[in-house]
Amino acid sequence: MDDLHTLDATAQAELVRSGEVSAAELVGVAVERAQALNGELNAIIHPRYDDAAREAEGELPDGPFRGVPFVLKDLDGTSAGLPLHMGTKVLRDRAYVAPADDTLATRFRAAGLVVIGKTNTPELGLVPSTEPEAYGPTHNPWDLTRTPGGSSGGSAAAVAAEIVPFGHAGDGGGSIRIPASACGLVGLKPSRGRVPVGPAVGEAWAGLVGRLAVTRSVRDTAALLDAVAGPGVGDPYWAAPPARPFLAEVGADPGSLRIGWVAEAPDGSAVSDPEITAAVERTAQTLSDLGHRVEPAFPAGLADGATLAHFLTCFGAWTARELDRIGEMIGEPVTPDGVEAGTWAVAEMGRSVTAAQYLAGVEGLHVAARAIISWWEVDGFDLLLTPTMPEVPPTLGQFAATPENPLAGLLRATPLVAFTAAFNITGQPAISVPLAESGDGVPIGMQLVGAPAREDVLIRVAAQLETAVPWAGRRPARAG
């Protein structure tokens, strides 16, 4: 019982399945840790500890993770009767609760997971740091002065602190991978269409958003993906189904792959810290030592500066629509005092975009996607290695917007997504794995990007790296 919290979700589920530990005991340990640690982390903002304990005592679905404690992100984790505030003051002040489960929450429940609470997120997930005005900052368990990343920073902090073994996350520009990097976790953004985002919407951000989790092991990522993958009814996209379960790829020989690597942002939007560059070079050497054909190379399309302009056109329109959708949820329009100055400014930019300009922006993103994906499909590469972030996790307080400078947070955020956002545009699977750490002991994640619908290749190589450069023994001081 003393070390249950150190186990990954697969190991916890095996203990429940064998009868060595009960679901109630597992959930009890998670709740105790949440109560002990969350005061300084501010990771869980909507606890449901008593309800979770009652659920664990009852009859749970006989899924692969029966009895394992879990958290939902309070942005795109929609579960009936639970708060859904999206980091906003307007929904917080109205104590809004979701009327129904979304498809993914239903699948999490069917897998046997027990939700102990919902986690903090930046407002509408617009910046890669979790410090909304509505709920205050979440602190990184590795260094309380630093961000845990965003927008899935609350979930990442809860997992890194070993409150739960994994937690729900979503990614529209890096929001799974960046928190995974900042908190020393595994974070897979699945292929477009692999995991449903409905039924309230058929796509989120024109298909850029993918959802899954942050985990502490590659096998947990693979097994959870198996449990929740597949299109929902009426979904507009379907990712090609895998040849076999993703979990079967853990430990499978990936063969000798052709891998390109880059340490500096090709479009010049960021300059990588020397520690980050060195970590990429070490990882490239490790991959070479494992028998892969590794060379400095990247898709030329990543250097196209026009892509950012297309993204910003769409970003404003998506934000404006999100505020309109919140207005529909509460029955009245959202006003400037209901959201942060930065959110309102981005939405105002979006309201100035015509329908024709928006469609031109989406078309521009599609052009960029074709140019980037051709590196895999035409040039014959299997994987791209990059840093997940060009810098170590920043200190908290750098992303605040003010009425005088409402876009300050967005401008500060731009370098952090230099290596991640492109693959939301392309819809390719990409994974961050915790292969390095800085001189002052904070995690540094490495990103691997696969060809469309090739999570199988990513999982094989990520598991290979997990064996070659083990990270399971690295634990933040706040894990206790």
C-alpha positions as CSV (number, residue, x, y, z in Angstrom):
1,M,0.0,0.0,0.0
2,D,2.9,2.4,0.7
3,D,4.0,2.4,-3.0
4,L,0.7,2.0,-4.9
5,H,0.9,5.6,-6.0
6,T,4.3,5.0,-7.7
7,L,2.8,2.3,-10.1
8,D,1.6,3.1,-13.5
9,A,-2.1,2.5,-14.4
10,T,-1.4,-0.9,-16.0
11,A,0.2,-2.2,-12.8
12,Q,-2.6,-0.8,-10.7
13,A,-5.2,-2.4,-12.9
14,E,-3.4,-5.7,-12.6
15,L,-3.5,-5.6,-8.9
16,V,-7.3,-5.0,-8.9
17,R,-7.8,-7.7,-11.5
18,S,-5.9,-10.2,-9.4
19,G,-7.7,-9.2,-6.2
20,E,-4.5,-8.1,-4.4
21,V,-5.9,-4.6,-4.1
22,S,-9.4,-3.3,-4.3
23,A,-10.6,-0.4,-6.4
24,A,-11.6,1.3,-3.2
25,E,-8.1,1.1,-1.9
26,L,-6.6,2.5,-5.1
27,V,-9.0,5.4,-5.1
28,G,-8.5,6.0,-1.4
29,V,-4.7,6.4,-1.9
30,A,-5.3,8.8,-4.8
31,V,-7.7,10.9,-2.7
32,E,-5.3,11.0,0.3
33,R,-2.5,12.2,-2.0
34,A,-4.8,14.8,-3.6
35,Q,-5.8,16.1,-0.2
36,A,-2.1,16.2,0.9
37,L,-0.6,17.7,-2.2
38,N,-3.2,19.7,-4.1
39,G,-3.1,22.7,-1.8
40,E,0.3,23.7,-3.1
41,L,-0.2,22.4,-6.6
42,N,-3.7,23.7,-7.5
43,A,-4.0,20.9,-10.0
44,I,-7.5,19.6,-9.1
45,I,-10.1,22.5,-9.0
46,H,-13.3,20.4,-8.9
47,P,-12.7,17.5,-6.5
48,R,-15.2,14.7,-6.3
49,Y,-13.5,12.6,-3.7
50,D,-16.6,11.3,-1.8
51,D,-18.4,10.4,-5.1
52,A,-15.3,8.6,-6.4
53,A,-15.0,6.6,-3.1
54,R,-18.6,5.5,-3.4
55,E,-18.2,4.5,-7.1
56,A,-15.1,2.5,-6.2
57,E,-17.1,0.6,-3.6
58,G,-19.7,-0.3,-6.1
59,E,-19.9,-2.3,-9.3
60,L,-17.5,-0.8,-11.9
61,P,-17.4,-1.6,-15.6
62,D,-15.1,-4.5,-16.3
63,G,-12.8,-2.5,-18.6
64,P,-9.0,-2.7,-18.9
65,F,-8.5,-0.1,-16.1
66,R,-11.2,-1.1,-13.7
67,G,-10.8,0.7,-10.4
68,V,-7.9,3.0,-11.5
69,P,-8.2,6.6,-10.4
70,F,-8.3,9.3,-13.1
71,V,-8.8,13.0,-13.6
72,L,-10.7,14.9,-16.3
73,K,-9.5,18.2,-17.7
74,D,-11.9,21.0,-17.2
75,L,-11.9,22.2,-20.8
76,D,-12.8,19.3,-23.0
77,G,-13.6,16.7,-20.4
78,T,-17.4,16.8,-20.5
79,S,-19.1,14.5,-17.9
80,A,-22.7,14.7,-16.8
81,G,-23.3,16.6,-13.6
82,L,-19.7,17.8,-13.3
83,P,-18.5,21.4,-13.6
84,L,-17.5,22.6,-17.0
85,H,-15.9,26.0,-16.7
86,M,-13.1,26.0,-19.3
87,G,-11.0,28.3,-17.1
88,T,-13.5,31.1,-17.5
89,K,-15.0,33.4,-14.9
90,V,-18.4,33.5,-16.7
91,L,-19.0,29.7,-16.4
92,R,-17.4,29.6,-12.9
93,D,-19.7,32.4,-11.6
94,R,-22.8,30.6,-13.0
95,A,-21.6,27.2,-11.5
96,Y,-22.3,25.6,-14.9
97,V,-22.4,21.8,-15.0
98,A,-22.4,19.6,-18.1
99,P,-25.8,18.1,-19.0
100,A,-24.3,14.9,-20.5
101,D,-21.2,12.9,-21.1
102,D,-19.3,13.4,-24.3
103,T,-18.2,10.3,-26.2
104,L,-14.7,10.2,-24.7
105,A,-15.9,10.5,-21.1
106,T,-18.3,7.6,-21.8
107,R,-15.4,5.5,-23.1
108,F,-13.2,6.4,-20.1
109,R,-16.0,5.3,-17.8
110,A,-16.4,2.0,-19.8
111,A,-12.7,1.4,-19.4
112,G,-13.3,1.2,-15.6
113,L,-11.7,4.5,-14.7
114,V,-12.8,6.3,-11.6
115,V,-12.7,10.1,-11.9
116,I,-11.6,11.8,-8.6
117,G,-11.8,15.3,-9.9
118,K,-11.4,17.8,-12.7
119,T,-8.2,19.7,-13.4
120,N,-7.2,23.3,-14.0
121,T,-6.7,24.7,-17.5
122,P,-5.9,28.1,-19.0
123,E,-9.0,29.9,-20.2
124,L,-10.3,28.1,-23.3
125,G,-6.8,26.5,-23.6
126,L,-5.5,29.5,-25.5
127,V,-2.0,29.6,-24.0
128,P,0.5,26.8,-23.0
129,S,0.6,27.7,-19.3
130,T,-2.0,26.9,-16.7
131,E,-2.7,30.0,-14.8
132,P,-6.3,31.2,-15.4
133,E,-7.6,34.3,-13.6
134,A,-10.7,32.2,-12.7
135,Y,-8.8,29.6,-10.6
136,G,-5.2,30.8,-10.3
137,P,-2.0,29.0,-11.4
138,T,-1.2,25.4,-11.2
139,H,2.4,24.7,-10.0
140,N,4.8,22.3,-11.5
141,P,5.7,19.5,-9.0
142,W,9.3,19.6,-10.2
143,D,9.6,23.3,-9.3
144,L,6.7,25.2,-7.8
145,T,7.9,28.4,-9.4
146,R,7.4,27.0,-12.9
147,T,4.5,26.3,-15.2
148,P,3.4,22.7,-15.7
149,G,2.6,23.7,-19.3
150,G,-0.9,24.0,-20.8
151,S,-3.5,23.6,-21.6
152,S,-3.5,20.2,-19.9
153,G,-1.2,21.5,-17.1
154,G,-3.6,20.6,-14.2
155,S,-3.7,17.0,-15.4
156,A,0.0,16.8,-15.9
157,A,0.7,18.2,-12.4
158,A,-1.6,15.6,-10.8
159,V,0.1,12.8,-12.7
160,A,3.6,14.0,-12.1
161,A,2.9,14.3,-8.4
162,E,1.6,10.7,-8.4
163,I,-1.9,11.6,-7.3
164,V,-3.2,9.6,-10.3
165,P,-1.2,7.4,-12.7
166,F,-2.6,9.1,-15.8
167,G,-5.0,11.9,-16.6
168,H,-7.2,13.2,-19.5
169,A,-5.6,15.8,-21.8
170,G,-6.4,17.6,-25.1
171,D,-4.1,19.2,-27.7
172,G,-4.9,22.0,-30.2
173,G,-1.3,23.3,-30.6
174,G,0.7,21.3,-28.2
175,S,-1.5,21.1,-25.1
176,I,-0.8,17.4,-24.4
177,R,2.9,17.4,-25.4
178,I,3.9,20.6,-23.7
179,P,2.6,19.7,-20.3
180,A,4.1,16.2,-20.7
181,S,7.5,17.8,-21.4
182,A,7.2,20.3,-18.6
183,C,6.3,17.6,-16.0
184,G,8.4,14.6,-17.2
185,L,5.6,12.5,-18.6
186,V,4.6,10.7,-21.8
187,G,2.1,12.7,-24.0
188,L,0.7,11.4,-27.3
189,K,-1.4,13.6,-29.5
190,P,-3.3,11.0,-31.6
191,S,-3.9,11.2,-35.3
192,R,-6.8,13.3,-36.5
193,G,-10.0,11.2,-36.2
194,R,-8.4,8.5,-33.9
195,V,-10.2,9.7,-30.8
196,P,-13.7,11.3,-31.0
197,V,-14.3,14.9,-29.8
198,G,-18.1,14.8,-30.1
199,P,-20.9,14.7,-30.0
200,A,-21.4,18.4,-29.3
201,V,-19.0,19.2,-32.2
202,G,-17.8,17.1,-35.1
203,E,-14.4,18.7,-35.1
204,A,-12.7,21.1,-32.8
205,W,-10.6,24.0,-34.3
206,A,-11.2,22.7,-37.8
207,G,-9.7,19.3,-36.9
208,L,-6.6,20.6,-35.1
209,V,-7.6,19.3,-31.6
210,G,-6.8,15.8,-30.5
211,R,-7.6,14.2,-27.2
212,L,-6.2,11.5,-25.0
213,A,-4.0,11.7,-21.8
214,V,-0.7,12.3,-20.1
215,T,0.8,9.2,-18.6
216,R,3.9,7.9,-16.9
217,S,4.6,5.0,-19.2
218,V,4.4,4.2,-22.9
219,R,2.4,1.1,-22.2
220,D,-0.3,3.1,-20.4
221,T,-0.6,5.4,-23.4
222,A,-0.9,2.5,-25.7
223,A,-3.5,0.6,-23.6
224,L,-5.6,3.7,-23.0
225,L,-5.6,4.5,-26.8
226,D,-6.8,1.0,-27.4
227,A,-9.6,1.5,-25.0
228,V,-11.0,4.8,-26.4
229,A,-10.0,4.9,-30.1
230,G,-12.4,4.7,-33.0
231,P,-14.8,7.2,-34.5
232,G,-18.0,8.3,-32.8
233,V,-21.4,8.2,-34.6
234,G,-21.3,10.8,-37.4
235,D,-17.7,11.9,-36.9
236,P,-16.3,13.7,-40.0
237,Y,-12.9,12.0,-39.8
238,W,-11.8,8.4,-39.4
239,A,-8.2,7.5,-38.8
240,A,-7.1,4.2,-40.5
241,P,-7.5,1.5,-37.9
242,P,-4.3,-0.2,-36.6
243,A,-3.3,-3.6,-37.8
244,R,-3.3,-4.9,-34.2
245,P,-3.8,-3.4,-30.7
246,F,-1.5,-0.5,-29.9
247,L,-0.4,-2.2,-26.8
248,A,1.1,-5.0,-28.9
249,E,3.5,-2.4,-30.3
250,V,5.2,-1.9,-26.9
251,G,8.4,-4.0,-27.1
252,A,7.9,-4.7,-30.8
253,D,11.0,-4.3,-32.9
254,P,10.6,-1.1,-35.0
255,G,13.4,-2.2,-37.4
256,S,15.8,0.3,-38.7
257,L,13.9,3.6,-39.4
258,R,14.9,6.6,-41.3
259,I,14.7,9.5,-38.8
260,G,15.4,13.2,-39.4
261,W,16.1,15.6,-36.6
262,V,16.1,19.3,-36.0
263,A,16.8,21.3,-32.9
264,E,16.0,24.9,-34.1
265,A,12.6,26.0,-35.2
266,P,12.7,26.0,-39.0
267,D,10.4,29.1,-39.3
268,G,12.6,31.1,-36.9
269,S,9.7,31.6,-34.4
270,A,11.9,30.4,-31.5
271,V,15.6,30.0,-30.5
272,S,16.3,26.8,-28.6
273,D,18.2,26.9,-25.3
274,P,21.6,25.3,-25.5
275,E,20.4,22.6,-23.0
276,I,17.5,21.8,-25.3
277,T,19.8,21.6,-28.4
278,A,22.2,19.3,-26.6
279,A,19.3,17.0,-25.5
280,V,18.1,16.7,-29.1
281,E,21.6,15.8,-30.2
282,R,22.0,13.1,-27.5
283,T,18.6,11.7,-28.4
284,A,19.6,11.5,-32.1
285,Q,22.8,9.7,-31.1
286,T,20.7,7.3,-28.9
287,L,18.5,6.5,-31.9
288,S,21.5,5.9,-34.0
289,D,23.0,3.6,-31.4
290,L,19.7,1.7,-31.5
291,G,20.2,1.0,-35.2
292,H,18.2,3.7,-36.8
293,R,19.4,5.8,-39.8
294,V,19.5,9.3,-38.3
295,E,20.3,12.5,-40.1
296,P,19.8,16.2,-39.7
297,A,16.7,16.8,-41.9
298,F,13.1,18.2,-41.6
299,P,10.2,19.0,-43.9
300,A,10.8,22.2,-45.9
301,G,7.2,23.1,-45.3
302,L,7.9,23.8,-41.6
303,A,9.9,26.9,-42.7
304,D,6.9,28.5,-44.4
305,G,6.2,31.7,-42.4
306,A,2.8,32.1,-44.1
307,T,1.4,29.2,-42.1
308,L,1.4,31.3,-38.8
309,A,-0.7,34.0,-40.5
310,H,-3.3,31.4,-41.6
311,F,-3.3,29.9,-38.2
312,L,-3.9,33.3,-36.4
313,T,-6.8,34.1,-38.8
314,C,-8.5,30.8,-37.8
315,F,-7.5,31.1,-34.2
316,G,-9.4,34.3,-33.7
317,A,-12.5,32.9,-35.4
318,W,-12.4,29.8,-33.3
319,T,-12.2,31.8,-30.2
320,A,-15.0,34.1,-31.2
321,R,-17.2,31.0,-31.9
322,E,-16.2,29.5,-28.5
323,L,-17.5,32.6,-26.7
324,D,-20.7,32.4,-28.7
325,R,-21.1,28.8,-27.8
326,I,-20.6,29.6,-24.1
327,G,-23.3,32.2,-24.5
328,E,-25.6,29.5,-25.9
329,M,-24.8,27.3,-22.9
330,I,-25.7,29.9,-20.3
331,G,-28.5,31.6,-22.3
332,E,-27.0,35.1,-22.6
333,P,-24.1,36.7,-24.5
334,V,-20.6,36.6,-22.9
335,T,-19.4,40.1,-22.0
336,P,-15.8,41.3,-21.6
337,D,-16.0,41.0,-17.8
338,G,-16.7,37.3,-18.1
339,V,-13.4,36.4,-19.7
340,E,-9.8,37.5,-19.6
341,A,-8.6,40.5,-21.5
342,G,-6.5,38.3,-23.8
343,T,-9.4,36.0,-24.7
344,W,-11.7,39.0,-25.5
345,A,-9.0,40.6,-27.7
346,V,-8.4,37.3,-29.6
347,A,-12.2,36.9,-30.1
348,E,-12.5,40.5,-31.3
349,M,-9.9,39.8,-33.9
350,G,-11.9,36.8,-34.9
351,R,-15.1,38.8,-35.2
352,S,-13.4,41.0,-37.8
353,V,-12.7,37.9,-40.0
354,T,-15.1,37.4,-42.8
355,A,-16.4,34.0,-43.8
356,A,-14.3,34.1,-47.0
357,Q,-11.2,35.1,-45.0
358,Y,-11.7,32.2,-42.6
359,L,-12.1,29.7,-45.4
360,A,-9.0,31.0,-47.0
361,G,-7.2,30.5,-43.7
362,V,-8.3,26.9,-43.5
363,E,-7.3,26.4,-47.1
364,G,-3.9,27.8,-46.3
365,L,-3.5,25.3,-43.4
366,H,-4.4,22.5,-45.8
367,V,-1.7,23.6,-48.2
368,A,0.8,23.7,-45.4
369,A,-0.2,20.2,-44.3
370,R,0.4,18.8,-47.7
371,A,3.8,20.4,-47.9
372,I,4.8,19.0,-44.5
373,I,3.4,15.5,-44.9
374,S,5.2,15.0,-48.2
375,W,8.4,14.6,-46.2
376,W,7.0,11.3,-44.9
377,E,4.9,10.2,-47.8
378,V,7.2,11.2,-50.7
379,D,10.7,11.7,-49.3
380,G,10.5,8.5,-47.4
381,F,11.2,9.5,-43.8
382,D,9.7,7.4,-40.9
383,L,10.0,9.8,-38.0
384,L,11.0,13.4,-37.2
385,L,12.8,14.2,-33.9
386,T,12.5,17.7,-32.4
387,P,12.5,19.1,-28.9
388,T,8.9,19.4,-27.6
389,M,9.6,22.9,-26.4
390,P,12.6,25.2,-27.2
391,E,13.1,26.1,-23.6
392,V,12.8,24.6,-20.1
393,P,9.4,25.2,-18.4
394,P,9.1,29.0,-17.9
395,T,8.4,30.5,-14.5
396,L,4.8,31.4,-13.8
397,G,3.5,34.9,-14.4
398,Q,4.9,35.4,-17.9
399,F,1.6,34.8,-19.7
400,A,-0.7,37.4,-18.1
401,A,-2.7,39.7,-20.4
402,T,-3.7,43.2,-19.3
403,P,-6.3,45.6,-20.7
404,E,-3.3,47.7,-21.8
405,N,-1.5,44.8,-23.5
406,P,-4.2,42.1,-24.0
407,L,-2.1,40.0,-26.5
408,A,1.0,39.8,-24.3
409,G,0.2,36.2,-23.2
410,L,-0.3,35.1,-26.8
411,L,2.9,36.7,-27.9
412,R,4.8,35.0,-25.1
413,A,3.2,31.7,-26.0
414,T,4.2,31.7,-29.6
415,P,7.8,30.3,-29.1
416,L,6.6,27.5,-26.9
417,V,4.5,26.0,-29.7
418,A,7.2,26.3,-32.3
419,F,7.7,22.6,-32.6
420,T,4.2,21.3,-31.8
421,A,1.5,23.3,-33.5
422,A,2.4,22.3,-37.1
423,F,1.4,18.7,-36.4
424,N,-2.0,19.8,-35.2
425,I,-2.4,21.4,-38.6
426,T,-1.3,18.2,-40.4
427,G,-3.2,15.9,-38.1
428,Q,-0.2,13.6,-37.7
429,P,0.4,11.7,-34.4
430,A,3.2,13.1,-32.3
431,I,4.5,12.0,-28.9
432,S,6.6,13.7,-26.2
433,V,8.8,11.5,-24.1
434,P,10.8,12.6,-21.0
435,L,14.3,11.8,-22.1
436,A,16.3,14.6,-20.5
437,E,16.4,17.1,-17.7
438,S,18.0,20.5,-17.3
439,G,21.0,21.4,-15.1
440,D,18.6,22.6,-12.4
441,G,16.6,19.3,-12.5
442,V,13.5,20.1,-14.5
443,P,12.3,17.8,-17.3
444,I,13.0,18.2,-21.0
445,G,10.8,16.3,-23.4
446,M,11.7,15.1,-26.9
447,Q,9.0,15.0,-29.6
448,L,8.7,12.2,-32.2
449,V,6.4,12.8,-35.1
450,G,5.0,9.9,-37.2
451,A,3.4,9.6,-40.6
452,P,-0.4,10.0,-40.7
453,A,-2.1,7.3,-38.7
454,R,1.2,5.7,-37.6
455,E,0.8,5.7,-33.9
456,D,2.1,2.2,-34.0
457,V,5.5,3.3,-35.1
458,L,5.6,6.0,-32.5
459,I,4.7,3.6,-29.7
460,R,7.4,1.1,-30.8
461,V,10.2,3.7,-30.8
462,A,9.0,5.5,-27.7
463,A,9.0,2.1,-25.8
464,Q,12.5,1.4,-27.2
465,L,13.7,4.7,-25.8
466,E,11.9,4.0,-22.5
467,T,14.1,1.0,-22.2
468,A,17.3,2.7,-23.4
469,V,16.9,5.9,-21.4
470,P,14.7,4.8,-18.5
471,W,12.7,7.6,-16.8
472,A,10.5,5.7,-14.3
473,G,12.9,6.3,-11.5
474,R,12.9,10.1,-11.9
475,R,10.4,11.6,-9.5
476,P,9.8,15.2,-8.5
477,A,10.3,16.2,-4.9
478,R,6.6,16.9,-4.6
479,A,5.8,13.2,-5.3
480,G,7.0,12.5,-1.8
